[in-house]
């Protein structure tokens, strides 16, 4: 959530930020509820203070105040509930240097890296290649699990584990702590991460157990330190996590219906950082650098895209995507993202740090994809394909796969 003081002091800034994020929300209504809530708190606390001052000879007056407080408390509870429900719907405010735009078409291309492969033959798409090499089976997965599931087999499995090892080995050297997190978290923890106000339809929920499946491991790494206080010298605290991820893809009807590009279950290596507020922009660039390093070592052509305000999710104040080149589609497709969520999640999770002067402040949180392995496998298949349908394995992965081609 945002700082309530910012909302009270500069509501027009919040209104403009919501407008730029394409989020419709009644800020004036929230301010009205805030005023009502604060007025009731002040009134009740005033009567409680008066009660304490009354002597034993003022029993009737004390009873009268007690009854008034009793009548006002339900009103306060209702006002607080209404306020909290609306206040939590305010998204994180974009940073000032984020380009303003309504959606994907207005994102900003920062750079293109790598040479696109030139083939002496018509390149196949990854599913043609997968069928040829018998490494992805969608038909049997559909029989067993339904649409948007797939079996990885043979060489694809070796690629999967090689990518995981490459990511972990690279990032641990940079000070990331490796972790395998739970993939089911409490509903309130998902809410605290900022993914339920707009996006709950994408989440697999187990209502009887008050648990949800994560759509990315950042959703279980962020709450790890809920309610905790870091020492300033501990920051940044960086994690690299591996987990399966689950998404309903409710808003993706008709998109990427074939293959493993957009599925309900996939695997991902994710970076996460709790950092000093003054260092979060620097940390964001570091995350982007790590993502580019991993793409560069695989020699996959890619481009970096800066998201405009209208293409930012609720928790993000700034975000970059990396898109890999897919020859069969003659275009770039998203494989990575990295977001600076500033103090939005930390406020909701109450994660702070103690500064050298003793003051307590909220940390900033950042996340970034190391590898969404399925999508990188797609990029490898397409960019490293040979005329006979075989796939050369990137040199950086061969020490893990123990083979040079599929």
KOLZA-873786 format. One record per residue: residue in one letter; x, y, z of N, C-alpha, C, O in turn. Coordinates in steps of 0.02 Angstrom, whole numbers, plus 50000, padded with zeros to 5 digits. Atoms other than C-alpha are relative to their C-alpha. Layout:
N
aXYZXYZXYZXYZ/...
//
This chain:
406
x500424994050000500005000050000500445006250000501035005950016/x499624993850001500525018049980499995003150070499625000950114/x499974996349937500945029950122499365004250007499215008449963/x500624996349990499295036750192500125007650004499705011549984/x499834992849996500175053350225500045003149930499835008849920/x499974997650068500505055050039499305001249972499185006249937/x500694999250024498665052450001499675006250030499335009949995/x500314994249966498135065450130500315006649976499955011549967/x499654993850017499445078350080499975001749926499975007649907/x499964998750072499415076149892499534995349961499764991249921/x500475004650033497815067549832500015000649924499884995749889/x500004999150073497985074949657500564995849968500474993349912/x499455004250025499655065949634499784992849996499934989349947/x500245006949998498835049549683499484998949944499494993749910/x500505000550053497365052649566500334999449931500134995349890/x499655000050064498545056249421500374993449988500374990749933/x499635006450006499585040749457499524994349983499684990149941/x500505005250015498025029749457499755000649928499664995649894/x500224998850069497455037649295500534997549951500364994449901/x499455002250044499165034349217500084992549999500324989649950/x499975007349997499065016249274499374996849973499304990749975/x500635002550026497335014649196499584996550054499234991650040/x500385002849944496585010849367499455004950020499595010750037/x500564995749980494855017749406499864998950074499694993450095/x500125000549928494655021449591499805006950026500065012050005/x500274993849973493705034649690500425002550059500305000650116/x499544997449949495085043749785499635004550050499775004350110/x500384995549956493865056749854499604996050051499544998150109/x500385004349954492795042849930500464997250055500274996850113/x499515002649951494355035550014500185005450051500235004050110/x499844994449955494785052550087499425001550047499535003150106/x500594999049957492995054550152499994994850056499874996450114/x500005005449951493105037650238500565000850050500484999450109/x499434998749955494805042050309499825005450051499985004750110/x500204994549956494105058250380499494997650052499534999350111/x500515002749956492605049150453500314995550053500154996050112/x499665004749955493705035650529500405003750053500365002150113/x499584996149954494905048050607499575004050049499745004750108/x500454996349957493455058350675499714995650055499664997650113/x500275004749951492695043150761500534997950050500394997450110/x499455001849954494385038050833500125005650050500195004450110/x499894994249957494635055550901499455000750052499575002150110/x500584999449954492885055850976500024994750054499914996250113/x499985005549952493065038851059500585000950049500494999950109/x499434999049956494805042451126499905005850048500125005750105/x500164994349957494185059151193499564997950058499675000050115/x500455002349947492795050651290500364995250048500224995350108/x499615004549956493995037351356500455004050047500545002350105/x499574995649959495165051051417499595003450054499815004250111/x500454996849952493685059651501499814995150055499764997050114/x500175005249951493215043251586500534999450054500374998850113/x499455000949954494925041851665500055005750051500295004850107/x499964994149956494785059251740499435000250051499485003850101/x500584999749955493105055951823500154996850068500474991650072/x499935002749933493085053152009499474994750014499034993649973/x500465005349983492145039252098499295002550010498804998750007/x500664997149989490715051152131499645001649935499085004149936/x500304998650065490365052751944499824993549964499944992849904/x500165006650027489735035051917499515000549941499604997149890/x500504999350053488225040351812500315002749936500165000449881/x499674997150058489295051051698500454994949965500494994649904/x499565005250027490525036651677499604994949960499814992649907/x500435004850035489105024951629499755002949934499714999449883/x500244996650060488455037651505500535000049945500384998749887/x499455000050049490155039051421500134993049973500274992049914/x499905007050020490325020151418499504997949947499674994549899/x500535001650048488665018551326500125003449933500025000549880/x499874996350062489145031951200500574996749961500544996049900/x499445003550032490795023051166499774993549968499964991849912/x500265006550024489885006551147499615000849935499644996649890/x500394998750060488725014251017500435002149941500275000549884/x499564997650054490145022250918500484994849973500684995149915/x499505005050021491305007150911499804996149938500234994949895/x500195003450062490274997650780500065004649938500255002349884/x499934995150054490255013550674500735000649978500885001149919/x499294999650015492145014550687500244993749964500624994149915/x499805006350031492354996250643499784999849927500154997649883/x500274999950068491254998450489500405004949956500575003449899/x499624994950037492175014350436500704997649984500954998749929/x499335002750011493865005850457500004994649945500444994449903/x500065005350050493294990850354499915002949929500245000949882/x500134996850065492615001750213500625003649974500795003349915/x499394996450019494185012450214500544995249976500834996249923/x499465004750017495394997750213499884996649933500354995649894/x500175003550062494484988950071500165004449939500435002049889/x499874995450056494615004349959500735002249998501035002749944/x499314997549997496315010450018500494994949970500974996849936/x499555005350026497134993649976499934999149925500344995749894/x500085000450073496484995349798500425005149963500485004949901/x499564995150032497635010149766500654996449980500984993650023/x499385003450021499085003349661500625004050021500565009850042/x499384996349988500895007949687500075005649948499855004849891/x499934994450045501315024749610500614999149955501154997449980/x499415000650044502455024349456500535005150019500385010750040/x499464995349989504155032349477499955005649947499675004649893/x500074994150043504305049649398500294999049930500055002149882/x499675000750065505435043749256499714994349957499984992749904/x500335005350039504275029549198499605003349943499225008049955/x500384997050055503575033449024499254999150009499014993850028/x500735000249993501725037749027499704997149936499864999249881/x500335003150057500655026848914499424995850023499354994250082/x500615003649982499025017148907500094992450001499714988950034/x499925007250003499694999848869500614997849962501065001749948/x499415003350030500894987848784500285003749939500895004049931/x499774996750062500974997548620500415006250014500765008749969/x499634993949983501715012448712500604998750044500905003450072/x499385001649965503125003148798500605002449960500565003349899/x499414996950032504865009648760500554994749990500784991650038/x499455004650015506174998848673500665003450017500815008749990/x499374997149976507845002148759500594998049956500995002249936/x499445002450042509044991348659499864992949974499464989250003/x500025006750028509204975848550500724997250001501195000649981/x499345003049991510644963948584500034993249964499564989349966/x499885006550032511354949448483499804999849927499375003749905/x500165000850071511304943948302499464994749991499514989250017/x500535004950016509724935648240500284994749953500634996449906/x499725005350043510124918748163499745000449928499165002249917/x500205000450071510094917047974500044992749980500574989549986/x500045007050017509544900147912500024999149924499775003349886/x500005001750071509854891947743499374995949983499324993249928/x500625003950007508154883647766499445003850035499575008550074/x500574996849966506414888747823499994997550072499894991550083/x499995002349930506494888448014499334997350023498805000050006/x500615003049971505244877448104499835003550065500265006550097/x500174997449933504274883048255500184994750052500304988950035/x499745004449948504724875348422499594993650008499874988550027/x500415006049992503254863148425500144995049944500124988949955/x499795004550055503744856048254500654996650019500734990550010/x499355002749979505504853848320499924995150058500244989850059/x500125004349941504874846348484499704993449979499874988150007/x500315006250024503824833748390500524995749964500534989649972/x499475003450037505284829348278500484996450047500694990850035/x499525002849952506414826348428499674996550060500024993950103/x500395003349948505024819348541500195002550070500374998550114/x499804997249935505384831248686499455004050035499525005750094/x500574996849968503704839848718499374996449976499274995549915/x500615003750018502044830448723499405003650029499255003250088/x500604996349979500494841348729499374995649998498924996450038/x500595004250009499254828148670499864995750061499294995550086/x500115004349941499514816148814499875004250062499495002150106/x500134995649942499574830648938499275002349999498965002950052/x500704998050005497874836348873499544994450022499034995650054/x500395005849979497214818848899499994999350076499484997650105/x499935000949927497844818549078499765006050040499435005350091/x500114994049959497664836649135499555005349967499315009850002/x500394995050035496714846549002500455004849962501045003549952/x499634995150041497234861848902500535003650040500485004250101/x499454996049972498824871848935500434996250050500644998950101/x499525004149962499854857649008500434996349949500224995249893/x499565003850045501324848348933500484995650038500674997050095/x499465004249974502534834248965500655002349967500695002849906/x499324999250027504384838648945500334993250004500274989650054/x499685006550003505394823448893500715000549974500895005449941/x499345000650030507164818348852500425006250004500555008850058/x499554994350003508254832748795499725006350031500105010450057/x500314994149970507004845948854500105000050076500185005350107/x499895000649927507194839449032500725001850017500855005350067/x499304998249989509084840649020500105007549995500485010550034/x499964992750006508894858548960499715003550061500005008450086/x500334997049941507714862549103500485000350060500585005550090/x499565000349942508934856849237500665003749989500955006450035/x499404996250016510424864449148499895007550010500325010950037/x500174992949991509574881549147499965001850074500205007150094/x500054998749928509194880149332500705000450031500845004950070/x499325000049973511004875749372500395006249979500755009250020/x499654994150025511674889749263499785006250039500205010350060/x500264994249964510544902549347500255000250072500485005450096/x499795000249930510954896949524500755001350007500965005250049/x499284999149996512824895849493500215007249986500665009950018/x499854993050017512844913249415499815004750056500195009150074/x500264995249951511794921749548500274999150070500345004050108/x499695001149934512534913649703500675003650004500855006250057/x499364996450002514204921049650499905007550010500375011150030/x500164992849992513344938149655499695001650068499445007150079/x500244998849932512804936049836499284998250013499015000050065/x500685002249990511084928449813499994993650042500414989250033/x500095006049959510524915649943499514995449965498944997449953/x500465004550033509764900249859499454997550047499584996250106/x500565002349958508054894849921499494996549956499364998549899/x500595003150032506654882949873499425001450047499384998750102/x500544997849956505064890849943499384995649995499324991549949/x500645003350007503334883949978499625002949940499695008849925/x500394997550057502174885149828499275001350018498885003649977/x500664998149975500604886849933500105004950057500485003650104/x499944994949948500424902550039499315002150023498815000949989/x500644997749973499074910050148499705005549956500065009449926/x500354995050041497764920650060500205007150020500295011449977/x499824993349977498214935650169500705002049979500855008049971/x499324998550023500044934250116499995001949926500365006449905/x500074998150071499554934649932499705007049995499905011049952/x500304993450000498474949749970500515005350019500545010749989/x499494995349978499914958150060500525001449945500815006849943/x499534999050055501014955749907499695004249944500055006449899/x500324995450047499724965749808499744996949937499685000249885/x500225003450061499074952649687499264998149999499054994649953/x500705002249998497254950649738499495005349984498925003749965/x500494994750014496434967649714499795000049926499205000849911/x500145000750071496554965849524500444994349976501034995249964/x499615005750022497084948549470499854993650036500174988550024/x500165006149962496274936149589499744994449956499784988649974/x500255005150046495494927249440500564995749971500434990449943/x499435003850026497254921449392500274995050051500714991050036/x499715003949944497544912849560499604993750013498984993950016/x500315006249978497174894749603499915000450076500405001350113/x500154999149929496314895349773499734993650032499344989950001/x500265005649960495984882249907499645003250059499935004050113/x500374996049952494614891150004499944996750069499985000150120/x500085003549936494384877850139500635000450042500605000350104/x499364999949965496224878750183500305007050007500825007850039/x499754993150000496444897650161500705000349969501155003849994/x499355000250034497884893950042499905001349925499375000049897/x500004999050073498314898849863500664997549972501164997250007/x499395001950035499574892549736500345006249972500015010649946/x499644994150025500934904849689500044999949924500094994649893/x499914999350072501034911449512500725001549982500915001349924/x499284998750006502874915649540500284999750070499945001550118/x499735001149933504044911949684500115006550039500205006350100/x499944993749963504204930549726499435000750051499515004050102/x500584999449956502484928649805500094996350066499744997850115/x499855003349936503174916849937500665002450031500775001550091/x499384997249973504894925149955499875006550037500145007750091/x500154993549969504204942549994499754999350072500005002850116/x500265000749931503214936650148500474996550049500324996250108/x499525003449956504724927150217500175004250061500235001750116/x499774995549947505194942350320499445004650025499575010050051/x500574996049977503434948750360500065001450075500204996950114/x499984998149930503414958350524500705000450029500785001250090/x499315000149975505314958150536500355006749988500135010949948/x499594993950006506634971850553500714997949983501034994250020/x499305001150020508304971150460500445005350033500225010850047/x499494994949986509874979750519500205003049933500244999549883/x499844996650063510364992550389500594996749963500594996449902/x499415003050030512024983650360499854993349965500254990849926/x500205006250032511084967750309499765001049928499744996349889/x500304998650065510374976350155500545001249947501055004149963/x500595003650023510234971750016500024992650020500564989550022/x500075007149987509604954450063499714996849937499134998049920/x500205002750065509524944549901499894992550003500274988850034/x500155007150005508734927749865499934998149927499715002049885/x500165003050064508694916649712499614993750015499854989250050/x500465005449983507234904649717499814995949939499774998649883/x500265004450053506674889749614499344997150024499284994850080/x500645003049982504874883949612499584998649938499685001849886/x500535000350050503454877549505499545006050010499485008550066/x500464994349996502214891449466499344998049967499334994049920/x500665002050023500354890349434499575006149984499505010650025/x500424994450021499224902149337499394997549962499444993149919/x500625002150033497414900349282499975002649929499614999749887/x500024997050067497724911349129499295001549979499095000649921/x500714998650012495904916749144499915005649949499415005749912/x500074994450047496214932649045500364999049935500475003749897/x499595001350060497174924048905499644995749949499964992249910/x500385004150047495764915948808500215001549928500215007349906/x499814999250070496344913048630500735001649988500965001549931/x499304998250008498154917948664500454993850009500384990250058/x499495005349993499564905448633499694993450023499914990450072/x500375006049978498374890648642500384993649987500234988450017/x499615006050015499634878448569500695000550032500995005950035/x499325000149974501264873148650500065002250072499565002650108/x499864998749929502084877948815500165007350015500415008850069/x499834993049987502274896748796499575002850057499825006650099/x500464997449949500744900348906499624994150029499124991850001/x500285006149971500304886049022499795001250073499955006450103/x500244999449931499494883049191500544998450051500525000850107/x499465002049955501054875349268500675000649964500754997949909/x499344999450030502854880049233500515000950057500325001550115/x499474999549950504534881649322500415006349989500505008649932/x499694993450004505484897349361500545000850052500484998550109/x499494997749953507074903749441499915007550007499935011149957/x500204993149987506694920449522500505003450047500735000450095/x499594995849955507744934349600499555004450043499025006750020/x500394995649956507104944249749500495003750045500995000850068/x499564996049958507884958249850499615004550047499115007650028/x500234995049952507494967950008500585005050005501135003250025/x499434995450003508514983849993499845006850031499265008350047/x500064993349973508815001350059499625004349950499755003949890/x500404995950046507565013949986500415004349953500225005449895/x499584995650043508965025049920500384996049947500674999049902/x499615004250047509725010249827499554995949953499814992049913/x500435004450039508185002649744500055001049925499994996249886/x499914998950072508435010949574500644996549976500664993549923/x499365003350015510235004749575499924992450000500184989049957/x500125007249996509654987449628499604997649940499714992149915/x500405001950059508384987249487500444999249938500354994549900/x499545000550056509754990549360500454993950007500634990749957/x499605006049988510784976749441499624993749980499894989249949/x500425005750019509344964449420499964999349924500034993949897/x500045000050073509164969349238500674997649971500684993849922/x499335002150022511044967049216500084992450006500364989249962/x499965007249990510924949349287499594996249948499804991149922/x500425003250051509494944949170500345000249932500354995249895/x499664999450065510464951449021500624995649997500794992749945/x499405004349997512024942149077499824992749984500174989449946/x500225006950013511064925649076499794999049928499914993749899/x500195000550071510344929148904500625000349955500664996849905/x499404999250041512024934648836500424993649999500684991749946/x499595006049997512914918948895499684994349959500034989849936/x500345005050042511584908548804500035001849926499864997749883/x499954997550069511884918948646499314999849965499264997849907/x500674999350029510014921448619499875007449986499945011450032/x500144992950014509564937848530499405002350043498914998750051/x500544997549957508484948648642499965007649996500415010949969/x500054992849992507864966148673499735001650069499394997650100/x500234997549935507534976248831499465005249988499545009849948/x500574995550008505864985248847499825002950068499774999350118/x500234996749938505374998048979499245000749997498975003449949/x500734999849998503554996549030499755007150013500035010850054/x500324993649986502465012049020499534999350059499404993750082/x500425000149940501315016749164499394995549993499204992150041/x500615004050009499795008049089500124992649995499654988749995/x499835007150004500714991449076500354997550063500654992150063/x499715002049935501314990849257499464996550041498894998750043/x500455003249953500514978749379499915004350062500285009250072/x500144996149940499814985149544500625001250044500725006950065/x499454998949953501394982249650500595003949970500985006850008/x499394997350032502654989049522499995007649994499485010649974/x499904992850011503315006949521500405001049936500385006449906/x499624999950063504465002949373500144992849980500204988450022/x499925006950023504724987649265500334999849931500205004049888/x499705001550065505794981049123499824992849980499764988550023/x500075006750027505454966049012500604998549955500895003149925/x499545002450052506694955848912499604995449955499234991149979/x500365004050049506024948148753500514996449956500964999649929/x499545004050042506894934048659499734999749929499134999849917/x500185000550071506914932748470499774992949984500124988149999/x500255006550024505844918648398499965000249924499525003549896/x499974999850073506294915548215499344998049965499165001049915/x500615002450034504674906148173499455005350000499035005449956/x500504994749995503634921148228500255006649973499875011449964/x499684993850025504864934148163499865005950047499735011550024/x500124994749950504634944048324500314997950066500504992150077/x499775001249932505214945648503499414998150045498865000750037/x500525001949951504234937248644500295000450071500884999050082/x499784998949931504324940648830500254993550033499924988350031/x499725005649962505444929048932500175002050072500194997750117/x499804997649934505934939949082499645006450017499405010049973/x500204993349977505324954349186500375001450066500564996850101/x499734998149935506044964049332499645006350023499585011149985/x500404994449974505054975949443500305002850064500544999150107/x499854996549938505464988849575499335001650032498955005650006/x500644999049966504014988349698500045005150056499585005950096/x499874994949947504755002049811499764997350067499904991650084/x500215002349933503945001149985499294997550002499004996450055/x500715001950006502224995649922499864993450036499404993050076/x500105006649968502384977349976500255000150072499954997050116/x499714999849933503474981150128499525003150051499495001050108/x500504997049956502114992350202499464995150018499254994650076/x500545004849989500804978850182500244994150042499864991250080/x499705005649963501984965750254500355002250064500574998050104/x499654997149942502734977450386500724997550005500934994850057/x499295001850001504534974050336500415006450000500365010549955/x499634993749992505714987550397500744998750012500964992950017/x499305000549981507534991150431500145005550051499825010750051/x499804995049949508365000250575500615003749974501155000749964/x499454995950026509445014550512500525001250054500414999850113/x499454998749953511085019650593499805004950054500055004750110/x500224995149950510195034050680499454997450045499185001050086/x500515003249958508965021750758499305000349972498854997149999/x500674999450029507485026550649499814993649962500234990249933/x500265005950036506385012750577499675002349936499245006749936/x500284998350066505985013750392499824993749962500094988349977/x500185005750041505175002350265500544998649948500825003349919/x499545001950054506304992650147499655000849933499055001949930/x500285000650066506044992249960500094992849977500584989549995/x499965006850026505694975749872500045000049924499735004249891/x499935000750073506204970449696499984992749982500184988450021/x500015006850024505934954849594500234999949927500195004949892/x499785000650069506614948349430500074992749979500274988550019/x499945006850027506574932849321500724998549983501065002349948/x499365002650024508184923149306499864995949937500124997449883/x500255003850058507384910049193499294997650015499184994450066/x500615003950004505594905149159500184994549950500174995649890/x499635005050040506304888849096499654997949936499974996949885/x500375002150060504924883948974500105004849942500225002649886/x499934995050054505054900148876500725000449974500835001649914/x499305000150024506954899348870500144993849958500514994149910/x499935006050041506854881548806499725001349930500014999149881/x500294998250065505714888048668500515004049959500625002649900/x499524995750035507004901448623500624996149978500884997349924/x499425004250019508424888648623499834995649940500214995349892/x500205004450055507474876548511499985003949934500235001549883/x500094996350062507074890048384500655003249974500785003149914/x499404996550022508734899348381500594995249986501054997049951/x499445004750009509854883848387499804994049956500164989049955/x500225005650042508884872748265500464999149940500765003849914/x499605001850058509794863748125499534997549944498944996149956/x500415001850058509174859047952499654993250008499084992349986/x500295006749991508874840848002499524999550059499274994250075/x500465000049944507804846148150500334999150068500004999750120/x499645000649936509134843148282500125006950029500055012049995/x499904993749964509534856448411500705000150029500884995650068/x499364999249966511274862348457499875002850070499435007050079/x500084997649932511434865248643500495005850011501085005149995/x499554994449987512144882248694500624997850039500564993750085/x499375002049969513964880648746499985000750076500274996650112/x500024998849928513584887748919499624994650038499694994150099/x500405005349967512404873148955500304993149992500094988450026/x499755006750016513444858848887500334996550059500324990350063/x499695003249942514394855949049499494997050048499654992750089/x500545002749958512714852649132499634994449964499444989449996/x500375005150037511864842648994500434994049981500184988549970/x499535005250020513434832548953499884997649928500074992149910/x500095001650071512904832848770499985006649961499835011949989/x499944994050041513084845048626499395001449956499325006949930/x500604998850041511444842548534499454995250020499574990050051/x500595004249989509704835348546499784997549931499304993849926/
//
